[in-house]
Structures are given as C-alpha cells and as structure tokens.
Amino acid sequence: MSNITFADCGGPFELTAAHTISSWESQPTTGAEAAVTAFLQQWPQLYTGKRVLHVGVGNCSLPAALADDLAAYVGLTISLPEKRLFEEKFAATEHMRVLLTNKYDPRDYSRIEGFFDLIIDVNLKSFACCEKHFNQLIALCNERLKSGATLITAESGVLWGWPGNTKMAYTPGARLDPSLAEDRVLGLDGLERLSRSFGLDLTCVVPAIRDAPDAMDKLWLLRKA
Ligand SMILES: C[S@@+](CC[C@H](N)C(=O)[O-])C[C@H]1O[C@@H](n2cnc3c(N)ncnc32)[C@H](O)[C@@H]1O
C-alpha cells in the first residue's frame, strides 16, 4: 500500500502530453460558469476596466462575454485545445492572455503577472493533486487579490471532486483512485475555514435569470478587505 496520502503528492510534477490532451473546449459552459457570467452582467462595476484572473478558461464563453469591458484578462488552462481555441478567438486582443499551466504548481506562478480585481475559479479544489498544492493555489489567489477585490467560486464546484478520469486533461501528480474524489471536495465547511484563515469576507449570492430563475448555481464570493 502506498504511503503517499492526499496531504502531499510529492510533486509538483511536469505537465506531459497526456495531462494536456483536451478538456472543455467543445463542452457546453457549466451551470457554475453560466451563473458567474450572469452575476457579473448584473454587476458590471465588478469587471468593467478591471484585471481578471480566470482559472479554467473552458470553451471561452466567459472571456467572450466580458472581453470588451476588461482592462486585462489572464486565463489559465491545463488543456492545449482550450489554449488553441482561446488564441484563435482573441488573436487580435492584446489585453486577453491565456497560459497553459497547472494551477497547483507554484513553479508556474511567476508567469502570472500582477494583481487582480477579480479571480474566478468554479473548481477551486476539484482537480487538486493534494492538500499542499491546493493550499499553495489559495495562497496565490489571496496574495494576488488587490484590496477590495473578490474571488468568485460556485457551490457545485465546492461540492465536487475529480474521480480520476484520464480521458480529459488532468493535474500531474493527481492519483487516479476514485476514492480520492472526496478529498478533492472543498465543502462549505472548507470554504468557511479558508475565509477565516485568510481573513476574507464570505458571502453567498444566487444570480437569477429571468426565464429560468431556478437554473442558476449558487455563487460564493470571498472578498479581501
Ligand atoms: C469542468 S472544466 C470547466 C470549464 C469552465 N470553467 C466552465 O465552467 O465551463 C474544468 C476547467 O479547469 C481546467 N483545469 C483542470 N485542471 C486544471 C489544472 N490543474 N490547472 C489549470 N486548469 C485546470 C480545465 O482546463 C478546464 O478549463
């Protein structure tokens, strides 16, 4: 039996071709991200003229909805096809950038330049290799939030952990045993712990869309004082 636990994967490990194969480039936007976009469109002051870090660019629907109003957008993805799609869509827009990077690998953090008014990640812990590298991602987010800035995540992602499906891009060092999925569930208690330990103010919002008021995911906002 392995003595490696979810506490520390022993990495970080390199991204290989298998880790970057494909993810959400041709999938429909998740309900979580649709909720983030709907919420932001109700509160344009949260992103207009702002610097946004978006973790998990997916099919590009979120950056496409906000691009015209942003000062800068940095998107992170572990999927090469997502990166290619992004580069096609935003070829002529200098303020829109994408980085192929493992969000749980602190060796990559120097490539993410500057501080942000808004950080969006609907799957904060869901794809983590281990607790240690998840904590390093959260420390990065906290460090890069400007004061008064907000990190937005979604309840569905807070309650979901990756079960080890390697048909899609995945985090190097993430073990494939499906029983580890539960270690990747942050949970509402975990979110509250994060908010307390980093002194971030935690609030819940439920954005409504007129035609389907019950279809929206709950969002959780962590605001830096
Ligand atoms: C379920 S998809 C969601 C895509 C999009 N955010 C949405 O909600 O529609 C997961 C996203 O997380 C990204 N991702 C997964 N593991 C990652 C990692 N270790 N580092 C960076 N991005 C990762 C994938 O590239 C993909 O964009």
Ligand as a Chemical Component Dictionary entry (heavy atoms), coordinates in Angstrom:
data_LIG
# 
_chem_comp.id                   LIG 
_chem_comp.type                 NON-POLYMER 
_chem_comp.pdbx_formal_charge   0 
_chem_comp.three_letter_code    LIG 
# 
loop_
_chem_comp_atom.comp_id 
_chem_comp_atom.atom_id 
_chem_comp_atom.alt_atom_id 
_chem_comp_atom.type_symbol 
_chem_comp_atom.charge 
_chem_comp_atom.model_Cartn_x 
_chem_comp_atom.model_Cartn_y 
_chem_comp_atom.model_Cartn_z 
_chem_comp_atom.pdbx_ordinal 
LIG C1  C1  C 0  -15.008 21.297 -15.919 1  
LIG S1  S1  S 1  -13.988 22.320 -16.919 2  
LIG C2  C2  C 0  -14.816 23.889 -16.626 3  
LIG C3  C3  C 0  -14.555 24.884 -17.702 4  
LIG C4  C4  C 0  -15.198 26.249 -17.452 5  
LIG N1  N1  N 0  -14.556 26.892 -16.313 6  
LIG C5  C5  C 0  -16.696 26.095 -17.204 7  
LIG O1  O1  O 0  -17.062 26.076 -16.007 8  
LIG O2  O2  O -1 -17.453 25.968 -18.187 9  
LIG C6  C6  C 0  -12.518 22.446 -15.912 10 
LIG C7  C7  C 0  -11.539 23.516 -16.316 11 
LIG O3  O3  O 0  -10.457 23.518 -15.402 12 
LIG C8  C8  C 0  -9.231  23.461 -16.101 13 
LIG N2  N2  N 0  -8.292  22.702 -15.269 14 
LIG C9  C9  C 0  -8.443  21.453 -14.747 15 
LIG N3  N3  N 0  -7.373  21.142 -14.003 16 
LIG C10 C10 C 0  -6.541  22.197 -14.049 17 
LIG C11 C11 C 0  -5.268  22.459 -13.507 18 
LIG N4  N4  N 0  -4.632  21.591 -12.728 19 
LIG N5  N5  N 0  -4.695  23.653 -13.779 20 
LIG C12 C12 C 0  -5.319  24.562 -14.564 21 
LIG N6  N6  N 0  -6.528  24.374 -15.103 22 
LIG C13 C13 C 0  -7.125  23.196 -14.850 23 
LIG C14 C14 C 0  -9.553  22.786 -17.425 24 
LIG O4  O4  O 0  -8.610  23.148 -18.404 25 
LIG C15 C15 C 0  -10.950 23.348 -17.692 26 
LIG O5  O5  O 0  -10.845 24.622 -18.276 27 
# 
loop_
_chem_comp_bond.comp_id 
_chem_comp_bond.atom_id_1 
_chem_comp_bond.atom_id_2 
_chem_comp_bond.value_order 
_chem_comp_bond.pdbx_ordinal 
LIG C1  S1  SING 1  
LIG S1  C2  SING 2  
LIG S1  C6  SING 3  
LIG C2  C3  SING 4  
LIG C3  C4  SING 5  
LIG C4  N1  SING 6  
LIG C4  C5  SING 7  
LIG C5  O1  DOUB 8  
LIG C5  O2  SING 9  
LIG C6  C7  SING 10 
LIG C7  O3  SING 11 
LIG C7  C15 SING 12 
LIG O3  C8  SING 13 
LIG C8  N2  SING 14 
LIG C8  C14 SING 15 
LIG N2  C9  SING 16 
LIG N2  C13 SING 17 
LIG C9  N3  DOUB 18 
LIG N3  C10 SING 19 
LIG C10 C11 SING 20 
LIG C10 C13 DOUB 21 
LIG C11 N4  SING 22 
LIG C11 N5  DOUB 23 
LIG N5  C12 SING 24 
LIG C12 N6  DOUB 25 
LIG N6  C13 SING 26 
LIG C14 O4  SING 27 
LIG C14 C15 SING 28 
LIG C15 O5  SING 29 
# 
